[in-house]
Amino acid sequence: MLNCKEADDPVCTHTMCDEIEEELLANAMKHGIEIHGYTEETSKEEVSKILDHFRNPIKSS
Ligand SMILES: [Zn+2]
C-alpha cells in the first residue's frame, strides 16, 4: 500500500493498494502524473523514494 502522505504530500490523501507490486508502482506513477503533474521521470523518482521509505525500517520523522 502506498499513499501520498508518506511521500511528503500533506494535501493529497490518495491511497493506492495493490497486491502486485508492479501494478502498485504503475498505479502510483499514473497517479503522480495525472494528479500531481509529474513527468514520467519525476514520478519514477517519487515512487522510488516512497519505496525506499517503506523498505527502510527506521523512521526518520
Ligand atoms: Zn496524490
PDB file of the backbone (N, CA, C, O) and the ligand in Angstrom, with CONECT records:
HET     ZN  A 101       1
ATOM      1  N   MET A   1       0.839  -1.192   0.000  1.00  0.00           N
ATOM      2  CA  MET A   1       0.000   0.000   0.000  1.00  0.00           C
ATOM      3  C   MET A   1       0.881   1.252   0.000  1.00  0.00           C
ATOM      4  O   MET A   1       1.851   1.356   0.752  1.00  0.00           O
ATOM      5  N   LEU A   2       0.520   2.176  -0.849  1.00  0.00           N
ATOM      6  CA  LEU A   2       1.241   3.443  -0.901  1.00  0.00           C
ATOM      7  C   LEU A   2       0.253   4.572  -0.693  1.00  0.00           C
ATOM      8  O   LEU A   2      -0.896   4.481  -1.127  1.00  0.00           O
ATOM      9  N   ASN A   3       0.685   5.633  -0.036  1.00  0.00           N
ATOM     10  CA  ASN A   3      -0.160   6.810  -0.024  1.00  0.00           C
ATOM     11  C   ASN A   3       0.679   8.067  -0.101  1.00  0.00           C
ATOM     12  O   ASN A   3       1.859   8.067   0.247  1.00  0.00           O
ATOM     13  N   CYS A   4       0.054   9.138  -0.563  1.00  0.00           N
ATOM     14  CA  CYS A   4       0.773  10.371  -0.843  1.00  0.00           C
ATOM     15  C   CYS A   4       1.300  11.038   0.414  1.00  0.00           C
ATOM     16  O   CYS A   4       2.287  11.771   0.358  1.00  0.00           O
ATOM     17  N   LYS A   5       0.667  10.798   1.528  1.00  0.00           N
ATOM     18  CA  LYS A   5       1.158  11.383   2.776  1.00  0.00           C
ATOM     19  C   LYS A   5       2.568  10.901   3.067  1.00  0.00           C
ATOM     20  O   LYS A   5       3.417  11.668   3.521  1.00  0.00           O
ATOM     21  N   GLU A   6       2.811   9.626   2.802  1.00  0.00           N
ATOM     22  CA  GLU A   6       4.144   9.055   3.030  1.00  0.00           C
ATOM     23  C   GLU A   6       5.167   9.679   2.105  1.00  0.00           C
ATOM     24  O   GLU A   6       6.368   9.645   2.375  1.00  0.00           O
ATOM     25  N   ALA A   7       4.686  10.247   1.015  1.00  0.00           N
ATOM     26  CA  ALA A   7       5.588  10.877   0.052  1.00  0.00           C
ATOM     27  C   ALA A   7       5.692  12.378   0.284  1.00  0.00           C
ATOM     28  O   ALA A   7       5.982  13.144  -0.635  1.00  0.00           O
ATOM     29  N   ASP A   8       5.447  12.791   1.544  1.00  0.00           N
ATOM     30  CA  ASP A   8       5.570  14.198   1.919  1.00  0.00           C
ATOM     31  C   ASP A   8       4.585  15.096   1.191  1.00  0.00           C
ATOM     32  O   ASP A   8       4.874  16.268   0.949  1.00  0.00           O
ATOM     33  N   ASP A   9       3.435  14.562   0.843  1.00  0.00           N
ATOM     34  CA  ASP A   9       2.404  15.406   0.257  1.00  0.00           C
ATOM     35  C   ASP A   9       1.254  15.504   1.248  1.00  0.00           C
ATOM     36  O   ASP A   9       0.443  14.585   1.355  1.00  0.00           O
ATOM     37  N   PRO A  10       1.182  16.633   1.985  1.00  0.00           N
ATOM     38  CA  PRO A  10       0.170  16.760   3.024  1.00  0.00           C
ATOM     39  C   PRO A  10      -1.230  17.025   2.479  1.00  0.00           C
ATOM     40  O   PRO A  10      -2.219  16.899   3.201  1.00  0.00           O
ATOM     41  N   VAL A  11      -1.307  17.386   1.224  1.00  0.00           N
ATOM     42  CA  VAL A  11      -2.595  17.761   0.653  1.00  0.00           C
ATOM     43  C   VAL A  11      -3.350  16.544   0.142  1.00  0.00           C
ATOM     44  O   VAL A  11      -4.516  16.328   0.471  1.00  0.00           O
ATOM     45  N   CYS A  12      -2.664  15.762  -0.660  1.00  0.00           N
ATOM     46  CA  CYS A  12      -3.313  14.615  -1.281  1.00  0.00           C
ATOM     47  C   CYS A  12      -3.299  13.420  -0.334  1.00  0.00           C
ATOM     48  O   CYS A  12      -2.244  13.030   0.166  1.00  0.00           O
ATOM     49  N   THR A  13      -4.446  12.855  -0.095  1.00  0.00           N
ATOM     50  CA  THR A  13      -4.536  11.704   0.797  1.00  0.00           C
ATOM     51  C   THR A  13      -4.833  10.429   0.023  1.00  0.00           C
ATOM     52  O   THR A  13      -5.289   9.431   0.581  1.00  0.00           O
ATOM     53  N   HIS A  14      -4.566  10.484  -1.255  1.00  0.00           N
ATOM     54  CA  HIS A  14      -4.820   9.338  -2.108  1.00  0.00           C
ATOM     55  C   HIS A  14      -4.021   8.126  -1.639  1.00  0.00           C
ATOM     56  O   HIS A  14      -2.827   8.229  -1.360  1.00  0.00           O
ATOM     57  N   THR A  15      -4.676   7.005  -1.559  1.00  0.00           N
ATOM     58  CA  THR A  15      -4.000   5.771  -1.171  1.00  0.00           C
ATOM     59  C   THR A  15      -4.150   4.751  -2.284  1.00  0.00           C
ATOM     60  O   THR A  15      -5.234   4.555  -2.834  1.00  0.00           O
ATOM     61  N   MET A  16      -3.045   4.111  -2.601  1.00  0.00           N
ATOM     62  CA  MET A  16      -3.081   3.081  -3.633  1.00  0.00           C
ATOM     63  C   MET A  16      -2.784   1.739  -3.001  1.00  0.00           C
ATOM     64  O   MET A  16      -1.822   1.591  -2.248  1.00  0.00           O
ATOM     65  N   CYS A  17      -3.600   0.785  -3.307  1.00  0.00           N
ATOM     66  CA  CYS A  17      -3.461  -0.523  -2.697  1.00  0.00           C
ATOM     67  C   CYS A  17      -3.520  -1.588  -3.782  1.00  0.00           C
ATOM     68  O   CYS A  17      -4.477  -1.652  -4.553  1.00  0.00           O
ATOM     69  N   ASP A  18      -2.505  -2.408  -3.832  1.00  0.00           N
ATOM     70  CA  ASP A  18      -2.491  -3.470  -4.826  1.00  0.00           C
ATOM     71  C   ASP A  18      -1.623  -4.597  -4.328  1.00  0.00           C
ATOM     72  O   ASP A  18      -0.581  -4.371  -3.713  1.00  0.00           O
ATOM     73  N   GLU A  19      -2.055  -5.811  -4.594  1.00  0.00           N
ATOM     74  CA  GLU A  19      -1.285  -6.960  -4.111  1.00  0.00           C
ATOM     75  C   GLU A  19      -0.018  -7.165  -4.932  1.00  0.00           C
ATOM     76  O   GLU A  19       0.984  -7.682  -4.438  1.00  0.00           O
ATOM     77  N   ILE A  20      -0.082  -6.751  -6.186  1.00  0.00           N
ATOM     78  CA  ILE A  20       1.074  -6.934  -7.061  1.00  0.00           C
ATOM     79  C   ILE A  20       1.910  -5.660  -7.060  1.00  0.00           C
ATOM     80  O   ILE A  20       1.420  -4.591  -7.424  1.00  0.00           O
ATOM     81  N   GLU A  21       3.156  -5.772  -6.656  1.00  0.00           N
ATOM     82  CA  GLU A  21       3.987  -4.568  -6.530  1.00  0.00           C
ATOM     83  C   GLU A  21       4.106  -3.816  -7.850  1.00  0.00           C
ATOM     84  O   GLU A  21       4.092  -2.585  -7.873  1.00  0.00           O
ATOM     85  N   GLU A  22       4.222  -4.550  -8.936  1.00  0.00           N
ATOM     86  CA  GLU A  22       4.360  -3.883 -10.230  1.00  0.00           C
ATOM     87  C   GLU A  22       3.108  -3.084 -10.587  1.00  0.00           C
ATOM     88  O   GLU A  22       3.195  -1.991 -11.148  1.00  0.00           O
ATOM     89  N   GLU A  23       1.958  -3.636 -10.259  1.00  0.00           N
ATOM     90  CA  GLU A  23       0.698  -2.932 -10.501  1.00  0.00           C
ATOM     91  C   GLU A  23       0.627  -1.678  -9.650  1.00  0.00           C
ATOM     92  O   GLU A  23       0.202  -0.613 -10.098  1.00  0.00           O
ATOM     93  N   LEU A  24       1.057  -1.840  -8.412  1.00  0.00           N
ATOM     94  CA  LEU A  24       1.032  -0.723  -7.472  1.00  0.00           C
ATOM     95  C   LEU A  24       1.924   0.413  -7.971  1.00  0.00           C
ATOM     96  O   LEU A  24       1.541   1.582  -7.925  1.00  0.00           O
ATOM     97  N   LEU A  25       3.104   0.058  -8.444  1.00  0.00           N
ATOM     98  CA  LEU A  25       4.022   1.069  -8.953  1.00  0.00           C
ATOM     99  C   LEU A  25       3.444   1.749 -10.180  1.00  0.00           C
ATOM    100  O   LEU A  25       3.548   2.966 -10.332  1.00  0.00           O
ATOM    101  N   ALA A  26       2.840   0.967 -11.045  1.00  0.00           N
ATOM    102  CA  ALA A  26       2.247   1.537 -12.254  1.00  0.00           C
ATOM    103  C   ALA A  26       1.133   2.510 -11.879  1.00  0.00           C
ATOM    104  O   ALA A  26       1.019   3.589 -12.460  1.00  0.00           O
ATOM    105  N   ASN A  27       0.317   2.119 -10.909  1.00  0.00           N
ATOM    106  CA  ASN A  27      -0.765   2.998 -10.460  1.00  0.00           C
ATOM    107  C   ASN A  27      -0.223   4.257  -9.801  1.00  0.00           C
ATOM    108  O   ASN A  27      -0.741   5.354 -10.008  1.00  0.00           O
ATOM    109  N   ALA A  28       0.824   4.085  -9.005  1.00  0.00           N
ATOM    110  CA  ALA A  28       1.415   5.230  -8.316  1.00  0.00           C
ATOM    111  C   ALA A  28       1.990   6.219  -9.327  1.00  0.00           C
ATOM    112  O   ALA A  28       1.838   7.431  -9.174  1.00  0.00           O
ATOM    113  N   MET A  29       2.636   5.708 -10.336  1.00  0.00           N
ATOM    114  CA  MET A  29       3.207   6.586 -11.359  1.00  0.00           C
ATOM    115  C   MET A  29       2.122   7.313 -12.131  1.00  0.00           C
ATOM    116  O   MET A  29       2.234   8.505 -12.419  1.00  0.00           O
ATOM    117  N   LYS A  30       1.075   6.582 -12.460  1.00  0.00           N
ATOM    118  CA  LYS A  30      -0.039   7.170 -13.188  1.00  0.00           C
ATOM    119  C   LYS A  30      -0.696   8.273 -12.355  1.00  0.00           C
ATOM    120  O   LYS A  30      -1.033   9.339 -12.870  1.00  0.00           O
ATOM    121  N   HIS A  31      -0.866   8.001 -11.083  1.00  0.00           N
ATOM    122  CA  HIS A  31      -1.453   8.981 -10.181  1.00  0.00           C
ATOM    123  C   HIS A  31      -0.573  10.225 -10.095  1.00  0.00           C
ATOM    124  O   HIS A  31      -1.064  11.352 -10.163  1.00  0.00           O
ATOM    125  N   GLY A  32       0.734  10.006  -9.945  1.00  0.00           N
ATOM    126  CA  GLY A  32       1.663  11.132  -9.859  1.00  0.00           C
ATOM    127  C   GLY A  32       1.591  12.014 -11.094  1.00  0.00           C
ATOM    128  O   GLY A  32       1.607  13.240 -10.992  1.00  0.00           O
ATOM    129  N   ILE A  33       1.513  11.394 -12.245  1.00  0.00           N
ATOM    130  CA  ILE A  33       1.467  12.137 -13.496  1.00  0.00           C
ATOM    131  C   ILE A  33       0.134  12.872 -13.646  1.00  0.00           C
ATOM    132  O   ILE A  33       0.093  14.044 -14.018  1.00  0.00           O
ATOM    133  N   GLU A  34      -0.947  12.160 -13.351  1.00  0.00           N
ATOM    134  CA  GLU A  34      -2.276  12.747 -13.579  1.00  0.00           C
ATOM    135  C   GLU A  34      -2.666  13.774 -12.525  1.00  0.00           C
ATOM    136  O   GLU A  34      -3.220  14.825 -12.848  1.00  0.00           O
ATOM    137  N   ILE A  35      -2.379  13.471 -11.274  1.00  0.00           N
ATOM    138  CA  ILE A  35      -2.867  14.317 -10.184  1.00  0.00           C
ATOM    139  C   ILE A  35      -1.842  15.362  -9.760  1.00  0.00           C
ATOM    140  O   ILE A  35      -2.189  16.509  -9.478  1.00  0.00           O
ATOM    141  N   HIS A  36      -0.568  14.950  -9.718  1.00  0.00           N
ATOM    142  CA  HIS A  36       0.452  15.861  -9.225  1.00  0.00           C
ATOM    143  C   HIS A  36       1.224  16.558 -10.329  1.00  0.00           C
ATOM    144  O   HIS A  36       2.096  17.385 -10.063  1.00  0.00           O
ATOM    145  N   GLY A  37       0.903  16.225 -11.557  1.00  0.00           N
ATOM    146  CA  GLY A  37       1.539  16.904 -12.668  1.00  0.00           C
ATOM    147  C   GLY A  37       2.992  16.525 -12.863  1.00  0.00           C
ATOM    148  O   GLY A  37       3.750  17.260 -13.495  1.00  0.00           O
ATOM    149  N   TYR A  38       3.391  15.361 -12.312  1.00  0.00           N
ATOM    150  CA  TYR A  38       4.753  14.905 -12.524  1.00  0.00           C
ATOM    151  C   TYR A  38       4.940  14.487 -13.978  1.00  0.00           C
ATOM    152  O   TYR A  38       3.992  14.125 -14.675  1.00  0.00           O
ATOM    153  N   THR A  39       6.182  14.550 -14.402  1.00  0.00           N
ATOM    154  CA  THR A  39       6.518  13.914 -15.661  1.00  0.00           C
ATOM    155  C   THR A  39       6.783  12.447 -15.358  1.00  0.00           C
ATOM    156  O   THR A  39       6.810  12.046 -14.194  1.00  0.00           O
ATOM    157  N   GLU A  40       6.976  11.658 -16.383  1.00  0.00           N
ATOM    158  CA  GLU A  40       7.252  10.240 -16.157  1.00  0.00           C
ATOM    159  C   GLU A  40       8.527  10.087 -15.327  1.00  0.00           C
ATOM    160  O   GLU A  40       8.616   9.207 -14.471  1.00  0.00           O
ATOM    161  N   GLU A  41       9.513  10.954 -15.589  1.00  0.00           N
ATOM    162  CA  GLU A  41      10.777  10.897 -14.864  1.00  0.00           C
ATOM    163  C   GLU A  41      10.611  11.218 -13.380  1.00  0.00           C
ATOM    164  O   GLU A  41      11.042  10.442 -12.527  1.00  0.00           O
ATOM    165  N   THR A  42       9.991  12.355 -13.068  1.00  0.00           N
ATOM    166  CA  THR A  42       9.867  12.749 -11.668  1.00  0.00           C
ATOM    167  C   THR A  42       8.941  11.782 -10.923  1.00  0.00           C
ATOM    168  O   THR A  42       9.136  11.518  -9.736  1.00  0.00           O
ATOM    169  N   SER A  43       7.953  11.268 -11.614  1.00  0.00           N
ATOM    170  CA  SER A  43       7.051  10.328 -10.979  1.00  0.00           C
ATOM    171  C   SER A  43       7.816   9.070 -10.583  1.00  0.00           C
ATOM    172  O   SER A  43       7.603   8.521  -9.502  1.00  0.00           O
ATOM    173  N   LYS A  44       8.694   8.623 -11.451  1.00  0.00           N
ATOM    174  CA  LYS A  44       9.524   7.458 -11.155  1.00  0.00           C
ATOM    175  C   LYS A  44      10.364   7.724  -9.915  1.00  0.00           C
ATOM    176  O   LYS A  44      10.490   6.868  -9.040  1.00  0.00           O
ATOM    177  N   GLU A  45      10.940   8.929  -9.850  1.00  0.00           N
ATOM    178  CA  GLU A  45      11.766   9.292  -8.699  1.00  0.00           C
ATOM    179  C   GLU A  45      10.950   9.284  -7.415  1.00  0.00           C
ATOM    180  O   GLU A  45      11.381   8.752  -6.392  1.00  0.00           O
ATOM    181  N   GLU A  46       9.775   9.876  -7.485  1.00  0.00           N
ATOM    182  CA  GLU A  46       8.920   9.944  -6.302  1.00  0.00           C
ATOM    183  C   GLU A  46       8.552   8.541  -5.828  1.00  0.00           C
ATOM    184  O   GLU A  46       8.579   8.249  -4.632  1.00  0.00           O
ATOM    185  N   VAL A  47       8.214   7.692  -6.770  1.00  0.00           N
ATOM    186  CA  VAL A  47       7.803   6.333  -6.419  1.00  0.00           C
ATOM    187  C   VAL A  47       8.955   5.577  -5.769  1.00  0.00           C
ATOM    188  O   VAL A  47       8.757   4.845  -4.799  1.00  0.00           O
ATOM    189  N   SER A  48      10.157   5.757  -6.306  1.00  0.00           N
ATOM    190  CA  SER A  48      11.290   5.046  -5.704  1.00  0.00           C
ATOM    191  C   SER A  48      11.605   5.594  -4.322  1.00  0.00           C
ATOM    192  O   SER A  48      12.073   4.867  -3.446  1.00  0.00           O
ATOM    193  N   LYS A  49      11.340   6.900  -4.132  1.00  0.00           N
ATOM    194  CA  LYS A  49      11.524   7.496  -2.804  1.00  0.00           C
ATOM    195  C   LYS A  49      10.567   6.856  -1.806  1.00  0.00           C
ATOM    196  O   LYS A  49      10.945   6.520  -0.683  1.00  0.00           O
ATOM    197  N   ILE A  50       9.326   6.696  -2.240  1.00  0.00           N
ATOM    198  CA  ILE A  50       8.324   6.083  -1.368  1.00  0.00           C
ATOM    199  C   ILE A  50       8.735   4.664  -1.027  1.00  0.00           C
ATOM    200  O   ILE A  50       8.617   4.234   0.121  1.00  0.00           O
ATOM    201  N   LEU A  51       9.214   3.942  -2.017  1.00  0.00           N
ATOM    202  CA  LEU A  51       9.623   2.562  -1.787  1.00  0.00           C
ATOM    203  C   LEU A  51      10.784   2.498  -0.807  1.00  0.00           C
ATOM    204  O   LEU A  51      10.803   1.642   0.078  1.00  0.00           O
ATOM    205  N   ASP A  52      11.750   3.395  -0.957  1.00  0.00           N
ATOM    206  CA  ASP A  52      12.860   3.447  -0.013  1.00  0.00           C
ATOM    207  C   ASP A  52      12.331   3.644   1.394  1.00  0.00           C
ATOM    208  O   ASP A  52      12.771   2.994   2.343  1.00  0.00           O
ATOM    209  N   HIS A  53      11.373   4.557   1.508  1.00  0.00           N
ATOM    210  CA  HIS A  53      10.786   4.870   2.793  1.00  0.00           C
ATOM    211  C   HIS A  53      10.165   3.621   3.421  1.00  0.00           C
ATOM    212  O   HIS A  53      10.321   3.367   4.616  1.00  0.00           O
ATOM    213  N   PHE A  54       9.465   2.854   2.600  1.00  0.00           N
ATOM    214  CA  PHE A  54       8.771   1.679   3.137  1.00  0.00           C
ATOM    215  C   PHE A  54       9.722   0.538   3.427  1.00  0.00           C
ATOM    216  O   PHE A  54       9.472  -0.275   4.317  1.00  0.00           O
ATOM    217  N   ARG A  55      10.815   0.475   2.678  1.00  0.00           N
ATOM    218  CA  ARG A  55      11.762  -0.618   2.882  1.00  0.00           C
ATOM    219  C   ARG A  55      12.749  -0.316   4.001  1.00  0.00           C
ATOM    220  O   ARG A  55      13.432  -1.208   4.504  1.00  0.00           O
ATOM    221  N   ASN A  56      12.811   0.947   4.378  1.00  0.00           N
ATOM    222  CA  ASN A  56      13.698   1.325   5.467  1.00  0.00           C
ATOM    223  C   ASN A  56      12.913   1.254   6.782  1.00  0.00           C
ATOM    224  O   ASN A  56      11.965   2.012   6.985  1.00  0.00           O
ATOM    225  N   PRO A  57      13.316   0.336   7.673  1.00  0.00           N
ATOM    226  CA  PRO A  57      12.542   0.163   8.923  1.00  0.00           C
ATOM    227  C   PRO A  57      12.707   1.317   9.893  1.00  0.00           C
ATOM    228  O   PRO A  57      11.918   1.458  10.827  1.00  0.00           O
ATOM    229  N   ILE A  58      13.728   2.150   9.682  1.00  0.00           N
ATOM    230  CA  ILE A  58      13.953   3.271  10.598  1.00  0.00           C
ATOM    231  C   ILE A  58      13.203   4.507  10.101  1.00  0.00           C
ATOM    232  O   ILE A  58      13.470   5.013   9.011  1.00  0.00           O
ATOM    233  N   LYS A  59      12.278   4.976  10.904  1.00  0.00           N
ATOM    234  CA  LYS A  59      11.528   6.171  10.539  1.00  0.00           C
ATOM    235  C   LYS A  59      12.321   7.408  10.904  1.00  0.00           C
ATOM    236  O   LYS A  59      12.796   7.543  12.031  1.00  0.00           O
ATOM    237  N   SER A  60      12.462   8.306   9.952  1.00  0.00           N
ATOM    238  CA  SER A  60      13.278   9.490  10.194  1.00  0.00           C
ATOM    239  C   SER A  60      12.481  10.595  10.876  1.00  0.00           C
ATOM    240  O   SER A  60      13.067  11.491  11.484  1.00  0.00           O
ATOM    241  N   SER A  61      11.182  10.545  10.786  1.00  0.00           N
ATOM    242  CA  SER A  61      10.381  11.605  11.387  1.00  0.00           C
ATOM    243  C   SER A  61      10.102  11.276  12.850  1.00  0.00           C
ATOM    244  O   SER A  61       9.437  12.049  13.541  1.00  0.00           O
TER     245      SER A  61
HETATM  246 ZN    ZN A 101      -1.522  12.057  -4.708  1.00  0.00          ZN2+
END
